[in-house]
Amino acid sequence: MSSNNKALLTSNKVVVILLFLLSLVHSSESLRPLFACDPANGLTRTLRFCRVNVPIHVRVQDLIGRLTLQEKIRLLVNNAAAVPRLGIGGYEWWSEALHGVSDVGPGAKFGGAFPGATSFPQVITTAASFNQSLWEEIGRVVSDEARAMYNGGVAGLTYWSPNVNILRDPRWGRGQETPGEDPVVAGKYAASYVRGLQGTAAGNRLKVAACCKHYTAYDLDNWNGFDRFHFNAKVTKQDLEDTYNVPFKSCVYEGKVASVMCSYNQVNGKPTCADEDLLKNTIRGQWRLNGYIVSDCDSVDVFFNQQHYTSTPEEAAAASIKAGLDLDCGPFLAIFTEGAVKKGLLTENDVNLALANTITVQMRLGMFDGNLGPYANLGPRDVCTPAHKYLALEAAHQGIVLLKNFGRSLPLSPRRHRTVAVIGPNSDVTETMIGNYAGKACAYTTPLQGISRYAKTLHQAGCAGVACAGNHGFGAAEAAAREADATVLVMGLDQSIEAETRDRTDLLLPGHQQDLVTRVAEASRGPVILVLMSGGPIDISFAKNNPRVAAIIWAGYPGQAGGAAIANIIFGAANPGGKLPMTWYPQEYVAKVPMTIMAMRASGNYPGRTYRFYKGPVVFPFGFGLSYTTFTHTLAQNPLAELSISPHNLNFVLFNSSSHSIKVSHANCDTFPKMPIHVEVANTGELDGTHTVFVYAEPPTNGIKGLGMNKQLIAFEKVHVTAGAKRTVQVHVDACKHLGVVDEYGKRRIPMGEHKLHIGDIKHTILVQPQL
């Protein structure tokens, strides 16, 4: 062989080795062109905004200073245009990740190397776990998959999730997307999920950028002639401060979220996306948002064209930007902002301020660093992993709620219940289980498939869909129930009944579903288990009171592994520990309460809303949920029983023995004594199980006009306790945070008098009194 041939062979070997090594590098590297600052681009290599060793705020100002007004304006919308002369690509800001990466927005697409992503239970179900570490872990997994898809060129890095609105009315079609009716729970969920999504990288860096939505008092989509585009939510300062804004404040303060989205509706006559007090003064001023404010899609167009808030489109563009809006989901600002500047309604500096907020977030994401950053190794193999699928199953286990278990009918035994009739319109569904704002699931296990792993199944749908318009399938369902050792009815709702733009008109099971349940229960020769899929509560008093229905399970929308989780709980492989994150009202409640009344507190014939203010009858209360084992609570130590407030605890003395309360803003909160509560939880049953310790505070009735509060959840902790064992849970009660309540002017105060803490069946009183 000639020396030339040897050299050529050696050269070929080197090439093959190099190609092999390159093949080991994640395919994502070649699929995602760099957004900006490509080191191979001589045009931009020396630009200051591309230098990673320069402070981000300096880089941002350098970039803005290089842009023309027209280029700036095309960056104010979700489909931001490229700036080729500066080596900057176009970017789609709108991606969704409510409970898994979703293709609802245009920023993410499935197919090819990314056929799907892990689809976790809908938020209302995950909220029922009351497990903050689970919420954060789900966020971490979702952000892994989001980064992997970004590297693969099929997703963005800005995700407009979570939805942290309060589930004020049980008919709301989007209640399923929320963490429920309690503002503290919603706030804790928001902070936990956002931390999981955004990561905890040093130097203010972001893994992905989350967004808490829809700010604020948004919880009506389309009811009785009222729709979200035209609805004016009339909200008191008290309700805004102690209910509607609480989750958003927590999202910004505790979660350090990178974005907040303003909503379609008006609040007290002003569109939220044009309200300077709500945006600039509150989110960015008081709460110190480190990020950008974005409109719900076409909100600026809506308040101009449908709400007629301004006379001209240029005035609408100016009003939104001057109020603090940084990014428009929709084309409105791209079309009308330049005209607003030319007419003197807006300055170019106003545009610069908005851009500074969005570009800063992009730089915190590493989009101007000239590489894919510390997450460059994530790719297709990091999506739908066995660990992620298991977490989806575990989340469903933890969120499913056992509502009834008459005579300990559950769990079923595979030995005694060898044949199970599986009946109902939701018994063999797939997409129903993932609710709305979902993507393409990795794979599904339906309830029928899950139960089939434990027993022989006899399957009958009974109804053609959840609308259940006829009873022609009832006979076959009854026949199956007569033959089986046990019957599982999987009923409830789906997106045809409750969804975005679709609120319910009542709380009953649709169509003939109740008749199907009743007839099958009467025919069944074995125990009957009713499983409900829904986002909102359902009045199932008929089943609760029917002794032929042995057990009731609420599964929410339990995600891609929902069928497996339902079956595991029915057959005892998992012990249910979920608790309801919302009140289940009787039908009579909604018959007399319009969705349009935003007031939380009861007044006259108006019964109030949520467990905090409503005193009427319920089907199941907030926080309710059974287990296959039993738990007891005791106070492990004697907690503080008296809190004396002296002038030392105040910023200035405006206080005497007749004072009924003090403003929290006047208090030196750090000077109050710490008030730890140690709760010993004993598992007194025969099975291992998880339990949620709820700590409620009931304030004194004197001193705060219009308080009207029954009690307020101040803390909750999830604990796993093995059979026969004990665990101690510690909760810290903070005088300013937990004993403070909001007065009619929206100011937080600490009332003097007896504050009663409720922990299960334990009641502990803390006397707060002045000491002069």
C-alpha positions in Angstrom: 0.0 0.0 0.0 1.4 3.3 -1.0 2.1 6.0 1.6 -0.6 8.1 0.0 -3.1 5.3 0.4 -2.0 4.8 4.0 -2.4 8.5 4.7 -5.8 8.5 3.0 -6.9 5.4 5.1 -5.7 7.1 8.3 -7.5 10.3 7.3 -10.7 8.3 6.6 -10.4 6.6 10.0 -10.1 10.0 11.7 -13.1 11.3 9.8 -15.1 8.2 10.8 -14.1 8.6 14.4 -15.0 12.2 14.4 -18.4 11.4 12.8 -18.9 8.8 15.5 -18.0 11.2 18.2 -20.3 13.8 16.7 -23.1 11.3 16.7 -22.7 10.9 20.4 -23.4 14.6 20.8 -27.0 15.2 21.2 -28.9 15.6 18.0 -30.4 18.8 19.5 -27.2 20.6 18.9 -27.7 20.6 15.1 -31.5 21.1 15.2 -31.5 24.3 17.2 -29.9 27.2 15.4 -28.5 29.7 17.8 -31.0 32.5 18.5 -28.3 35.2 18.6 -24.6 35.9 19.1 -23.4 32.9 17.1 -19.7 32.8 17.6 -19.3 31.7 13.9 -20.9 35.0 12.8 -18.2 37.6 12.4 -20.9 40.3 12.1 -22.0 39.9 15.8 -19.0 38.3 17.5 -17.7 41.6 18.8 -21.0 43.3 19.7 -21.2 44.2 23.4 -24.6 42.7 24.0 -23.1 39.3 23.0 -20.4 39.4 25.7 -21.4 37.1 28.6 -18.9 38.7 31.0 -20.7 42.1 30.7 -23.6 42.6 33.2 -27.0 41.8 31.7 -28.4 45.3 32.2 -25.5 46.8 30.3 -25.9 44.2 27.5 -29.7 45.0 27.3 -29.1 48.7 27.0 -26.5 48.1 24.3 -28.8 46.1 22.2 -31.8 48.5 22.6 -29.5 51.3 21.6 -28.7 49.6 18.3 -32.4 49.0 17.3 -34.5 51.3 15.1 -38.0 52.2 16.3 -39.5 49.9 13.7 -37.3 47.0 14.9 -38.3 47.7 18.5 -42.0 47.7 17.7 -41.8 44.3 16.0 -40.3 42.9 19.3 -43.4 44.0 21.3 -45.5 41.0 20.2 -45.4 37.3 20.8 -44.1 36.3 17.3 -41.2 38.7 17.6 -39.5 39.4 14.3 -35.9 38.7 13.5 -33.2 41.4 13.3 -30.9 39.9 10.7 -28.5 42.8 10.6 -27.7 42.1 14.3 -27.7 38.4 13.9 -30.9 38.0 16.0 -33.5 35.4 15.1 -37.2 35.5 15.3 -38.8 34.2 18.5 -42.2 32.8 19.4 -42.9 33.8 23.1 -46.1 31.8 23.4 -45.6 28.3 24.8 -47.7 26.5 27.4 -46.8 24.1 30.2 -49.7 23.9 32.5 -49.2 20.3 33.5 -46.7 19.2 30.9 -45.3 20.7 27.7 -48.3 21.6 25.6 -48.8 22.4 21.9 -51.8 24.7 22.6 -49.6 27.7 21.9 -47.7 28.1 18.6 -44.3 27.9 20.4 -44.2 24.1 20.8 -44.9 21.4 18.3 -44.9 17.6 18.5 -43.6 15.1 15.9 -40.4 13.5 14.7 -38.0 13.0 17.6 -40.5 14.5 20.0 -43.9 12.7 19.5 -45.1 13.6 22.9 -44.3 14.8 26.4 -45.2 13.6 29.9 -48.8 14.6 30.6 -49.3 15.0 34.4 -52.7 15.2 36.1 -54.6 18.4 35.5 -53.7 21.1 38.1 -56.9 20.7 40.2 -56.0 17.0 40.7 -52.3 17.7 41.6 -53.4 20.4 44.0 -55.5 17.8 45.8 -52.2 16.2 46.9 -51.4 19.2 49.0 -47.7 18.2 48.4 -45.5 21.2 47.7 -42.4 19.1 47.0 -44.4 17.1 44.4 -45.6 20.4 42.7 -42.0 21.6 42.5 -40.7 18.2 41.2 -43.4 18.2 38.4 -42.2 21.7 37.4 -38.6 20.4 37.3 -39.5 17.5 35.1 -41.6 19.7 32.8 -38.7 22.1 32.4 -36.3 19.3 31.6 -38.6 18.2 28.8 -39.2 21.8 27.7 -35.4 22.5 27.4 -35.0 19.2 25.5 -37.6 20.3 23.0 -36.1 23.7 22.7 -32.7 22.2 22.0 -34.5 20.1 19.4 -35.9 23.2 17.7 -39.5 22.5 18.4 -40.3 24.6 21.5 -39.5 27.9 23.1 -38.2 28.8 26.6 -41.1 31.1 27.8 -44.1 29.2 29.1 -47.3 31.0 30.0 -48.1 28.8 33.0 -49.3 28.3 35.7 -52.9 29.5 36.0 -53.3 30.6 39.6 -56.7 32.2 39.6 -59.1 31.4 42.4 -61.8 28.9 41.8 -64.5 31.3 43.1 -67.5 29.7 41.4 -67.9 25.9 40.9 -69.3 26.3 37.4 -66.2 28.0 36.0 -65.0 25.9 33.0 -61.3 26.7 33.7 -61.4 25.8 37.4 -59.7 22.6 36.4 -56.6 24.6 35.5 -56.3 26.1 38.9 -55.1 24.9 42.3 -58.6 25.4 43.8 -60.5 27.9 45.9 -58.0 28.8 48.7 -55.6 31.7 48.1 -52.9 30.3 50.3 -52.9 26.9 48.6 -53.0 28.7 45.2 -50.0 30.8 46.2 -48.0 27.9 47.5 -48.7 25.9 44.4 -47.7 28.9 42.2 -44.4 29.4 44.0 -43.6 25.7 44.0 -44.4 25.0 40.4 -42.6 28.1 39.2 -39.4 27.2 41.2 -39.5 23.8 39.5 -39.9 25.3 36.1 -37.4 28.1 36.4 -34.7 26.3 38.4 -32.5 27.6 41.0 -29.4 28.5 39.0 -27.0 31.1 40.4 -26.7 34.6 38.9 -30.4 35.2 38.3 -30.3 32.7 35.4 -33.5 30.9 34.2 -34.0 27.3 33.0 -37.3 28.3 31.4 -39.4 31.4 32.2 -42.7 30.8 33.8 -45.7 33.1 33.8 -48.5 33.4 36.4 -51.9 34.2 34.9 -54.5 35.6 34.6 -54.2 38.8 36.6 -56.7 39.5 38.1 -60.2 38.5 39.4 -60.6 36.4 36.2 -62.9 33.5 36.8 -65.8 33.8 34.3 -65.6 32.7 30.7 -69.0 32.4 29.2 -72.1 32.2 31.4 -75.7 33.3 30.9 -74.9 35.9 28.3 -71.8 37.2 30.1 -68.4 36.5 28.6 -64.8 37.3 29.6 -64.2 39.8 26.8 -67.0 42.1 28.1 -67.2 41.3 31.8 -66.5 44.0 34.4 -65.5 42.3 37.6 -66.6 44.5 40.5 -64.3 43.7 43.3 -63.8 45.3 46.7 -60.4 46.3 47.9 -60.8 43.7 50.7 -61.5 40.8 48.3 -58.8 41.9 45.9 -56.2 42.0 48.7 -57.1 38.9 50.7 -58.3 36.6 47.8 -57.8 37.5 44.2 -54.3 38.9 44.3 -52.8 36.6 46.9 -51.6 33.9 44.5 -50.0 36.4 42.2 -48.2 38.2 45.0 -46.9 34.8 46.2 -45.9 33.9 42.7 -43.7 37.1 42.4 -42.5 37.2 46.0 -41.8 33.6 46.8 -41.6 32.0 43.3 -39.6 34.8 41.7 -41.6 34.3 38.6 -40.3 35.8 35.3 -43.7 37.0 34.0 -47.3 37.8 34.9 -50.1 37.8 32.4 -53.0 40.4 32.6 -56.5 39.2 31.8 -59.3 39.9 29.4 -61.8 41.2 31.9 -62.1 44.7 33.4 -61.7 45.2 37.2 -63.9 48.0 38.5 -64.3 49.5 35.0 -60.7 49.3 33.8 -59.2 46.6 31.5 -56.5 44.9 33.6 -54.0 45.3 30.7 -54.5 49.1 30.8 -54.6 49.6 34.5 -51.4 51.3 35.7 -52.3 50.7 39.4 -52.6 46.9 38.8 -49.5 46.6 36.6 -46.9 49.3 37.1 -47.8 50.2 40.7 -48.6 46.8 42.1 -46.8 44.0 40.2 -43.7 46.0 39.3 -43.8 48.6 42.1 -45.0 47.0 45.3 -44.1 43.4 44.4 -40.9 44.1 42.5 -41.4 41.8 39.6 -38.1 40.8 38.0 -39.5 40.0 34.6 -42.1 41.1 32.0 -45.8 41.6 31.9 -47.7 40.0 28.9 -51.3 40.4 27.8 -53.7 37.5 27.4 -53.9 36.8 23.7 -55.5 39.8 21.9 -56.4 41.5 25.2 -55.4 44.9 23.9 -57.5 44.4 20.8 -60.3 43.3 23.0 -60.3 46.3 25.2 -60.3 48.6 22.1 -62.6 46.8 19.7 -65.0 45.1 22.2 -64.9 47.0 25.4 -64.4 50.4 23.6 -62.2 51.6 26.3 -60.3 54.1 24.1 -61.4 56.1 21.0 -58.5 55.1 18.8 -56.3 52.1 18.4 -53.2 54.3 19.0 -54.7 55.4 22.4 -55.2 51.7 23.3 -51.5 50.9 22.4 -50.3 53.8 24.4 -52.6 53.0 27.4 -51.3 49.5 27.7 -47.6 50.2 27.4 -47.8 53.2 29.8 -49.7 51.0 32.3 -46.8 48.6 32.3 -47.5 46.1 29.6 -44.3 44.8 28.0 -45.5 42.2 25.5 -48.7 41.8 23.5 -49.9 38.3 22.7 -51.3 39.3 19.3 -50.4 41.8 16.6 -52.1 44.9 18.0 -49.0 46.6 19.3 -47.0 45.8 16.2 -49.6 47.6 14.1 -50.4 50.6 16.2 -47.5 51.5 18.4 -45.6 53.5 15.8 -48.7 55.7 15.2 -49.0 56.2 19.0 -45.4 57.5 19.1 -45.9 59.7 16.1 -49.0 61.2 17.7 -47.2 62.0 20.9 -49.3 59.5 23.0 -46.2 57.5 23.7 -42.4 58.1 23.7 -39.7 55.8 22.3 -38.4 55.6 25.8 -41.7 54.0 26.9 -41.1 51.3 24.2 -37.5 51.0 25.4 -38.6 50.3 29.0 -41.0 47.5 27.8 -38.2 46.0 25.7 -35.7 46.1 28.5 -38.0 43.8 30.5 -38.5 41.2 27.8 -34.9 41.2 26.5 -33.6 40.9 30.1 -35.6 37.6 30.5 -34.2 36.3 27.2 -30.7 37.1 28.4 -31.3 35.4 31.7 -32.4 32.3 29.7 -29.0 32.4 27.9 -30.5 33.2 24.5 -27.8 35.8 23.8 -24.8 33.7 25.1 -23.8 32.1 21.8 -24.4 28.6 22.9 -27.2 26.3 24.3 -25.9 26.7 27.8 -25.8 24.3 30.7 -28.9 22.4 29.4 -27.4 21.7 26.0 -27.2 17.9 26.7 -31.0 17.5 27.1 -32.7 16.0 24.1 -35.2 13.3 23.0 -33.9 10.7 25.5 -34.9 13.1 28.3 -38.6 13.2 27.4 -41.1 10.6 28.5 -38.4 8.8 30.5 -39.5 5.9 32.8 -38.8 8.2 35.8 -41.1 10.9 34.4 -43.8 8.4 33.6 -43.6 7.1 37.1 -43.9 10.6 38.6 -47.1 11.1 36.5 -48.5 8.0 38.0 -47.4 9.0 41.5 -49.0 12.4 41.1 -52.3 10.8 40.2 -52.0 8.5 43.2 -51.5 11.5 45.5 -54.2 13.6 44.0 -57.1 11.2 43.7 -59.6 11.7 46.6 -61.7 9.0 48.3 -65.0 10.5 49.1 -67.0 7.6 50.4 -66.1 4.1 51.6 -69.2 2.5 53.1 -68.4 -0.5 55.2 -64.8 -0.4 54.1 -65.8 -1.8 50.7 -62.5 -0.6 49.3 -60.0 -1.8 48.5 -61.2 -4.7 46.4 -59.5 -8.0 46.5 -58.2 -9.6 43.3 -58.9 -13.0 44.9 -62.6 -12.2 45.8 -63.4 -9.8 43.0 -62.2 -11.7 39.9 -64.6 -10.3 37.5 -65.3 -6.5 37.5 -67.9 -4.7 35.4 -66.3 -1.5 34.1 -69.1 0.9 33.0 -69.5 4.5 32.0 -68.7 7.1 29.3 -65.3 7.8 30.9 -64.4 4.1 31.5 -62.0 3.8 28.5 -61.1 7.4 27.6 -57.6 8.7 26.9 -57.5 12.5 26.2 -60.3 13.2 28.7 -57.8 12.2 31.4 -55.4 15.0 30.6 -57.9 17.9 30.6 -57.2 21.1 28.8 -54.0 23.0 28.0 -52.4 19.5 27.5 -50.0 18.3 24.9 -49.5 14.9 23.3 -49.1 12.3 26.1 -46.3 9.7 26.1 -48.9 6.9 26.4 -52.2 6.3 28.1 -53.5 3.8 30.6 -57.3 4.0 30.6 -59.4 3.0 33.6 -60.5 -0.1 31.8 -56.9 -1.1 31.0 -55.8 -0.4 34.6 -58.6 -2.5 36.1 -57.9 -5.3 33.5 -54.5 -5.7 35.2 -56.2 -6.9 38.4 -59.3 -8.7 37.2 -61.3 -10.0 34.2 -63.4 -7.1 33.0 -66.9 -6.8 31.5 -67.0 -3.4 29.7 -70.1 -1.4 28.8 -70.0 2.3 28.1 -73.7 2.7 29.1 -73.8 6.1 27.4 -72.5 7.5 24.1 -70.3 10.2 25.7 -70.6 12.2 28.9 -73.7 14.0 27.5 -75.5 10.7 28.0 -78.4 11.8 25.9 -80.2 8.4 25.9 -80.6 5.2 27.9 -80.3 2.6 25.1 -77.1 1.2 26.6 -78.4 0.9 30.1 -79.7 -2.7 29.8 -76.3 -4.1 28.7 -74.6 -2.2 31.5 -77.1 -3.6 34.1 -76.5 -7.1 32.7 -72.7 -6.8 33.1 -73.2 -5.6 36.7 -75.3 -8.6 37.5 -72.6 -10.9 36.3 -69.6 -9.3 37.9 -68.1 -9.6 41.4 -67.8 -5.8 41.6 -68.8 -2.9 39.4 -66.8 0.3 38.7 -68.8 3.2 37.2 -66.5 5.8 35.6 -68.7 8.9 35.0 -68.3 12.7 35.1 -67.4 15.4 32.7 -65.0 16.3 29.9 -64.1 19.3 27.8 -67.5 19.3 26.1 -69.0 20.2 29.4 -66.4 22.4 31.1 -63.6 24.2 29.3 -62.1 27.5 28.4 -65.1 29.6 27.0 -67.5 27.0 28.4 -68.8 27.5 32.0 -71.4 25.1 33.3 -75.0 26.0 34.1 -75.5 23.5 36.9 -73.6 21.1 39.1 -75.4 17.9 38.2 -74.1 14.9 36.2 -75.0 15.6 32.5 -77.9 13.9 30.7 -79.0 10.5 32.0 -75.7 9.8 33.9 -77.5 9.8 37.3 -80.1 7.3 36.1 -77.3 5.0 34.8 -75.6 5.1 38.1 -78.8 4.4 40.0 -79.9 1.5 37.8 -76.5 -0.2 37.6 -76.1 0.1 41.4 -79.5 -1.5 41.9 -78.7 -4.3 39.5 -75.1 -5.1 40.7 -74.6 -8.2 42.8 -71.3 -6.9 44.1 -70.0 -3.6 45.6 -70.4 -0.5 43.3 -67.6 2.0 43.1 -68.4 5.4 41.5 -65.4 7.1 39.9 -65.8 10.7 38.8 -63.6 12.6 36.3 -64.1 16.3 36.4 -62.4 19.6 37.1 -65.2 21.3 39.0 -67.3 19.8 41.8 -70.5 17.8 41.0 -73.6 17.5 43.2 -73.7 13.7 43.7 -75.8 13.7 46.8 -77.9 10.9 45.3 -74.9 8.6 45.2 -73.5 9.8 48.6 -76.8 8.9 50.2 -77.4 5.6 48.2 -76.3 2.6 50.3 -76.0 0.6 47.0 -73.1 2.9 46.0 -70.4 1.5 48.3 -67.6 3.9 47.4 -67.0 7.2 45.6 -63.7 8.3 44.1 -62.9 11.7 42.6 -60.1 11.4 40.1 -60.2 14.9 38.6 -58.5 14.7 35.3 -55.7 12.3 36.4 -53.2 12.5 33.5 -51.7 10.0 31.2 -51.4 7.3 33.9 -54.8 8.0 35.4 -56.4 4.6 34.6 -53.5 2.8 36.3 -53.7 5.1 39.4 -57.5 4.6 39.7 -57.1 0.8 39.5 -54.2 0.8 42.0 -56.3 2.7 44.5 -59.4 0.5 43.9 -57.4 -2.7 44.5 -55.3 -1.3 47.3 -51.8 -1.1 45.7 -52.0 2.6 46.6 -53.6 4.2 49.6 -55.6 7.3 48.7 -54.5 10.5 50.5 -55.9 13.3 48.4 -58.0 16.1 49.9 -60.5 18.3 48.0 -59.0 21.7 47.1 -62.5 23.1 46.6 -66.0 23.0 48.2 -68.6 20.7 46.6 -71.8 22.6 46.8 -75.4 21.3 46.3 -77.2 22.3 43.2 -79.4 24.7 45.2 -76.4 26.9 45.8 -75.8 27.8 42.2 -79.5 28.2 41.6 -79.4 31.4 43.7 -75.9 32.7 43.2 -75.1 34.4 39.8 -71.5 33.9 38.6 -71.2 37.6 38.0 -71.2 38.5 41.7 -67.5 38.7 42.7 -68.1 39.2 46.4 -66.5 36.6 48.6 -68.3 37.5 51.8 -71.9 36.6 52.7 -74.4 39.5 52.8 -78.2 39.5 53.2 -79.5 36.6 51.1 -76.2 36.2 49.3 -74.5 33.1 50.9 -70.8 34.0 50.2 -68.2 31.8 48.5 -65.7 29.1 49.5 -65.2 27.5 52.9 -63.7 30.8 54.2 -67.0 32.7 54.0 -69.9 30.3 53.0 -71.8 28.8 56.0 -74.5 26.8 54.1 -74.8 23.0 53.4 -72.2 21.2 51.3 -72.0 17.9 49.6 -68.3 17.6 50.6 -66.3 20.3 52.3 -62.9 21.8 51.3 -60.1 19.6 52.6 -62.2 16.4 52.8 -60.7 13.0 51.8 -60.7 9.5 53.2 -57.9 7.0 53.6 -57.7 3.2 54.0 -56.1 3.9 57.3 -56.8 6.2 60.2 -54.9 9.2 61.7 -55.0 11.1 64.9 -53.5 14.5 65.9 -52.1 15.6 69.2 -50.0 18.7 70.2 -46.5 17.4 70.9 -45.6 20.5 72.9 -47.5 23.3 74.6 -47.7 26.1 72.0 -47.7 29.8 72.9 -51.2 30.8 74.3 -50.8 34.5 74.7 -49.2 37.2 72.5 -48.8 40.7 74.1 -48.2 43.6 71.7 -46.3 46.5 73.2 -45.0 49.8 71.7 -41.7 47.9 71.2 -43.5 45.9 68.5 -44.7 49.0 66.6 -43.0 51.4 64.2 -44.6 54.3 66.1 -47.0 54.5 69.0 -50.6 54.8 67.9 -51.9 52.2 70.3 -53.8 52.0 73.6 -55.8 49.6 75.7 -59.0 50.2 73.7 -57.4 49.4 70.4 -59.2 46.6 68.6 -56.5 45.9 66.1 -53.2 47.2 64.7 -52.1 47.7 61.1 -49.5 45.2 60.0 -47.8 48.1 58.2 -47.3 49.7 61.6 -45.8 46.6 63.2 -42.2 45.5 63.6 -43.0 42.0 62.6 -39.5 40.6 63.4 -39.9 41.5 67.0 -42.9 39.2 67.6 -42.0 35.9 69.3 -41.9 32.8 67.1 -44.9 30.5 67.5 -44.0 27.0 66.5 -46.8 24.4 66.5 -45.7 20.8 66.8 -48.4 18.3 65.7 -47.9 14.6 66.3 -49.6 12.5 63.6 -50.3 8.9 64.5 -51.3 6.3 62.0 -53.7 4.2 64.1 -54.7 1.9 61.2 -53.2 -1.2 59.6 -51.9 0.3 56.4 -49.2 2.9 55.6 -50.6 6.1 54.4 -50.2 9.8 53.7 -52.0 12.5 55.5 -52.3 16.3 55.2 -52.2 18.4 58.3 -54.3 21.5 57.9 -53.9 24.5 60.2 -56.7 27.0 60.1 -57.0 30.3 61.9 -60.3 31.6 63.1 -60.0 35.4 63.9 -61.9 37.2 66.6 -65.2 38.7 65.5 -64.6 42.1 67.0 -62.6 45.0 65.6 -62.6 44.5 61.8 -65.7 45.7 60.1 -67.1 43.5 57.3 -64.6 40.7 58.0 -67.2 37.9 57.8 -64.6 35.1 57.8 -65.3 31.6 59.1 -61.7 30.5 59.1 -58.6 30.7 56.9 -56.0 28.0 56.1 -52.6 29.3 57.2 -50.5 26.2 56.7 -50.6 22.7 55.5 -48.0 19.8 55.5 -48.1 16.4 53.8 -46.7 13.6 55.8 -46.2 9.9 55.2 -46.7 7.7 58.2 -46.3 3.9 58.3 -48.9 1.8 60.1 -48.7 2.1 63.9 -46.0 4.8 63.7 -46.0 8.5 64.6 -44.5 11.6 62.9 -44.2 15.1 64.1 -45.0 18.0 61.9 -43.8 21.5 62.8 -45.7 24.6 61.6 -44.6 28.2 62.4 -47.3 30.7 63.1 -46.3 34.2 62.2 -48.3 36.9 63.9 -48.3 39.4 61.0 -48.7 36.8 58.2 -51.1 34.3 59.8 -53.0 36.2 62.4 -53.5 39.3 60.2 -56.7 39.8 58.3 -57.7 42.3 55.7 -60.1 45.2 56.5 -62.6 46.8 54.2 -60.0 49.3 52.9 -57.7 46.5 51.8 -55.3 47.0 54.7 -54.0 44.0 56.7 -54.5 44.2 60.5 -54.0 42.0 63.5 -57.2 41.9 65.6 -57.0 41.9 69.4 -58.7 39.0 71.1 -58.8 35.2 70.8 -57.5 33.7 67.6 -58.5 30.0 67.4 -56.3 27.5 65.6 -58.0 24.4 64.2 -55.9 21.4 63.5 -58.1 18.4 62.8 -60.1 18.0 66.0 -57.6 20.0 68.0 -58.5 23.6 68.9 -55.8 25.9 70.3 -56.4 29.6 71.3 -53.9 32.4 71.1 -54.9 35.5 73.0 -53.6 38.6 71.3 -53.8 41.7 73.6 -52.2 45.1 74.1 -49.5 45.6 76.7 -48.8 49.2 77.5 
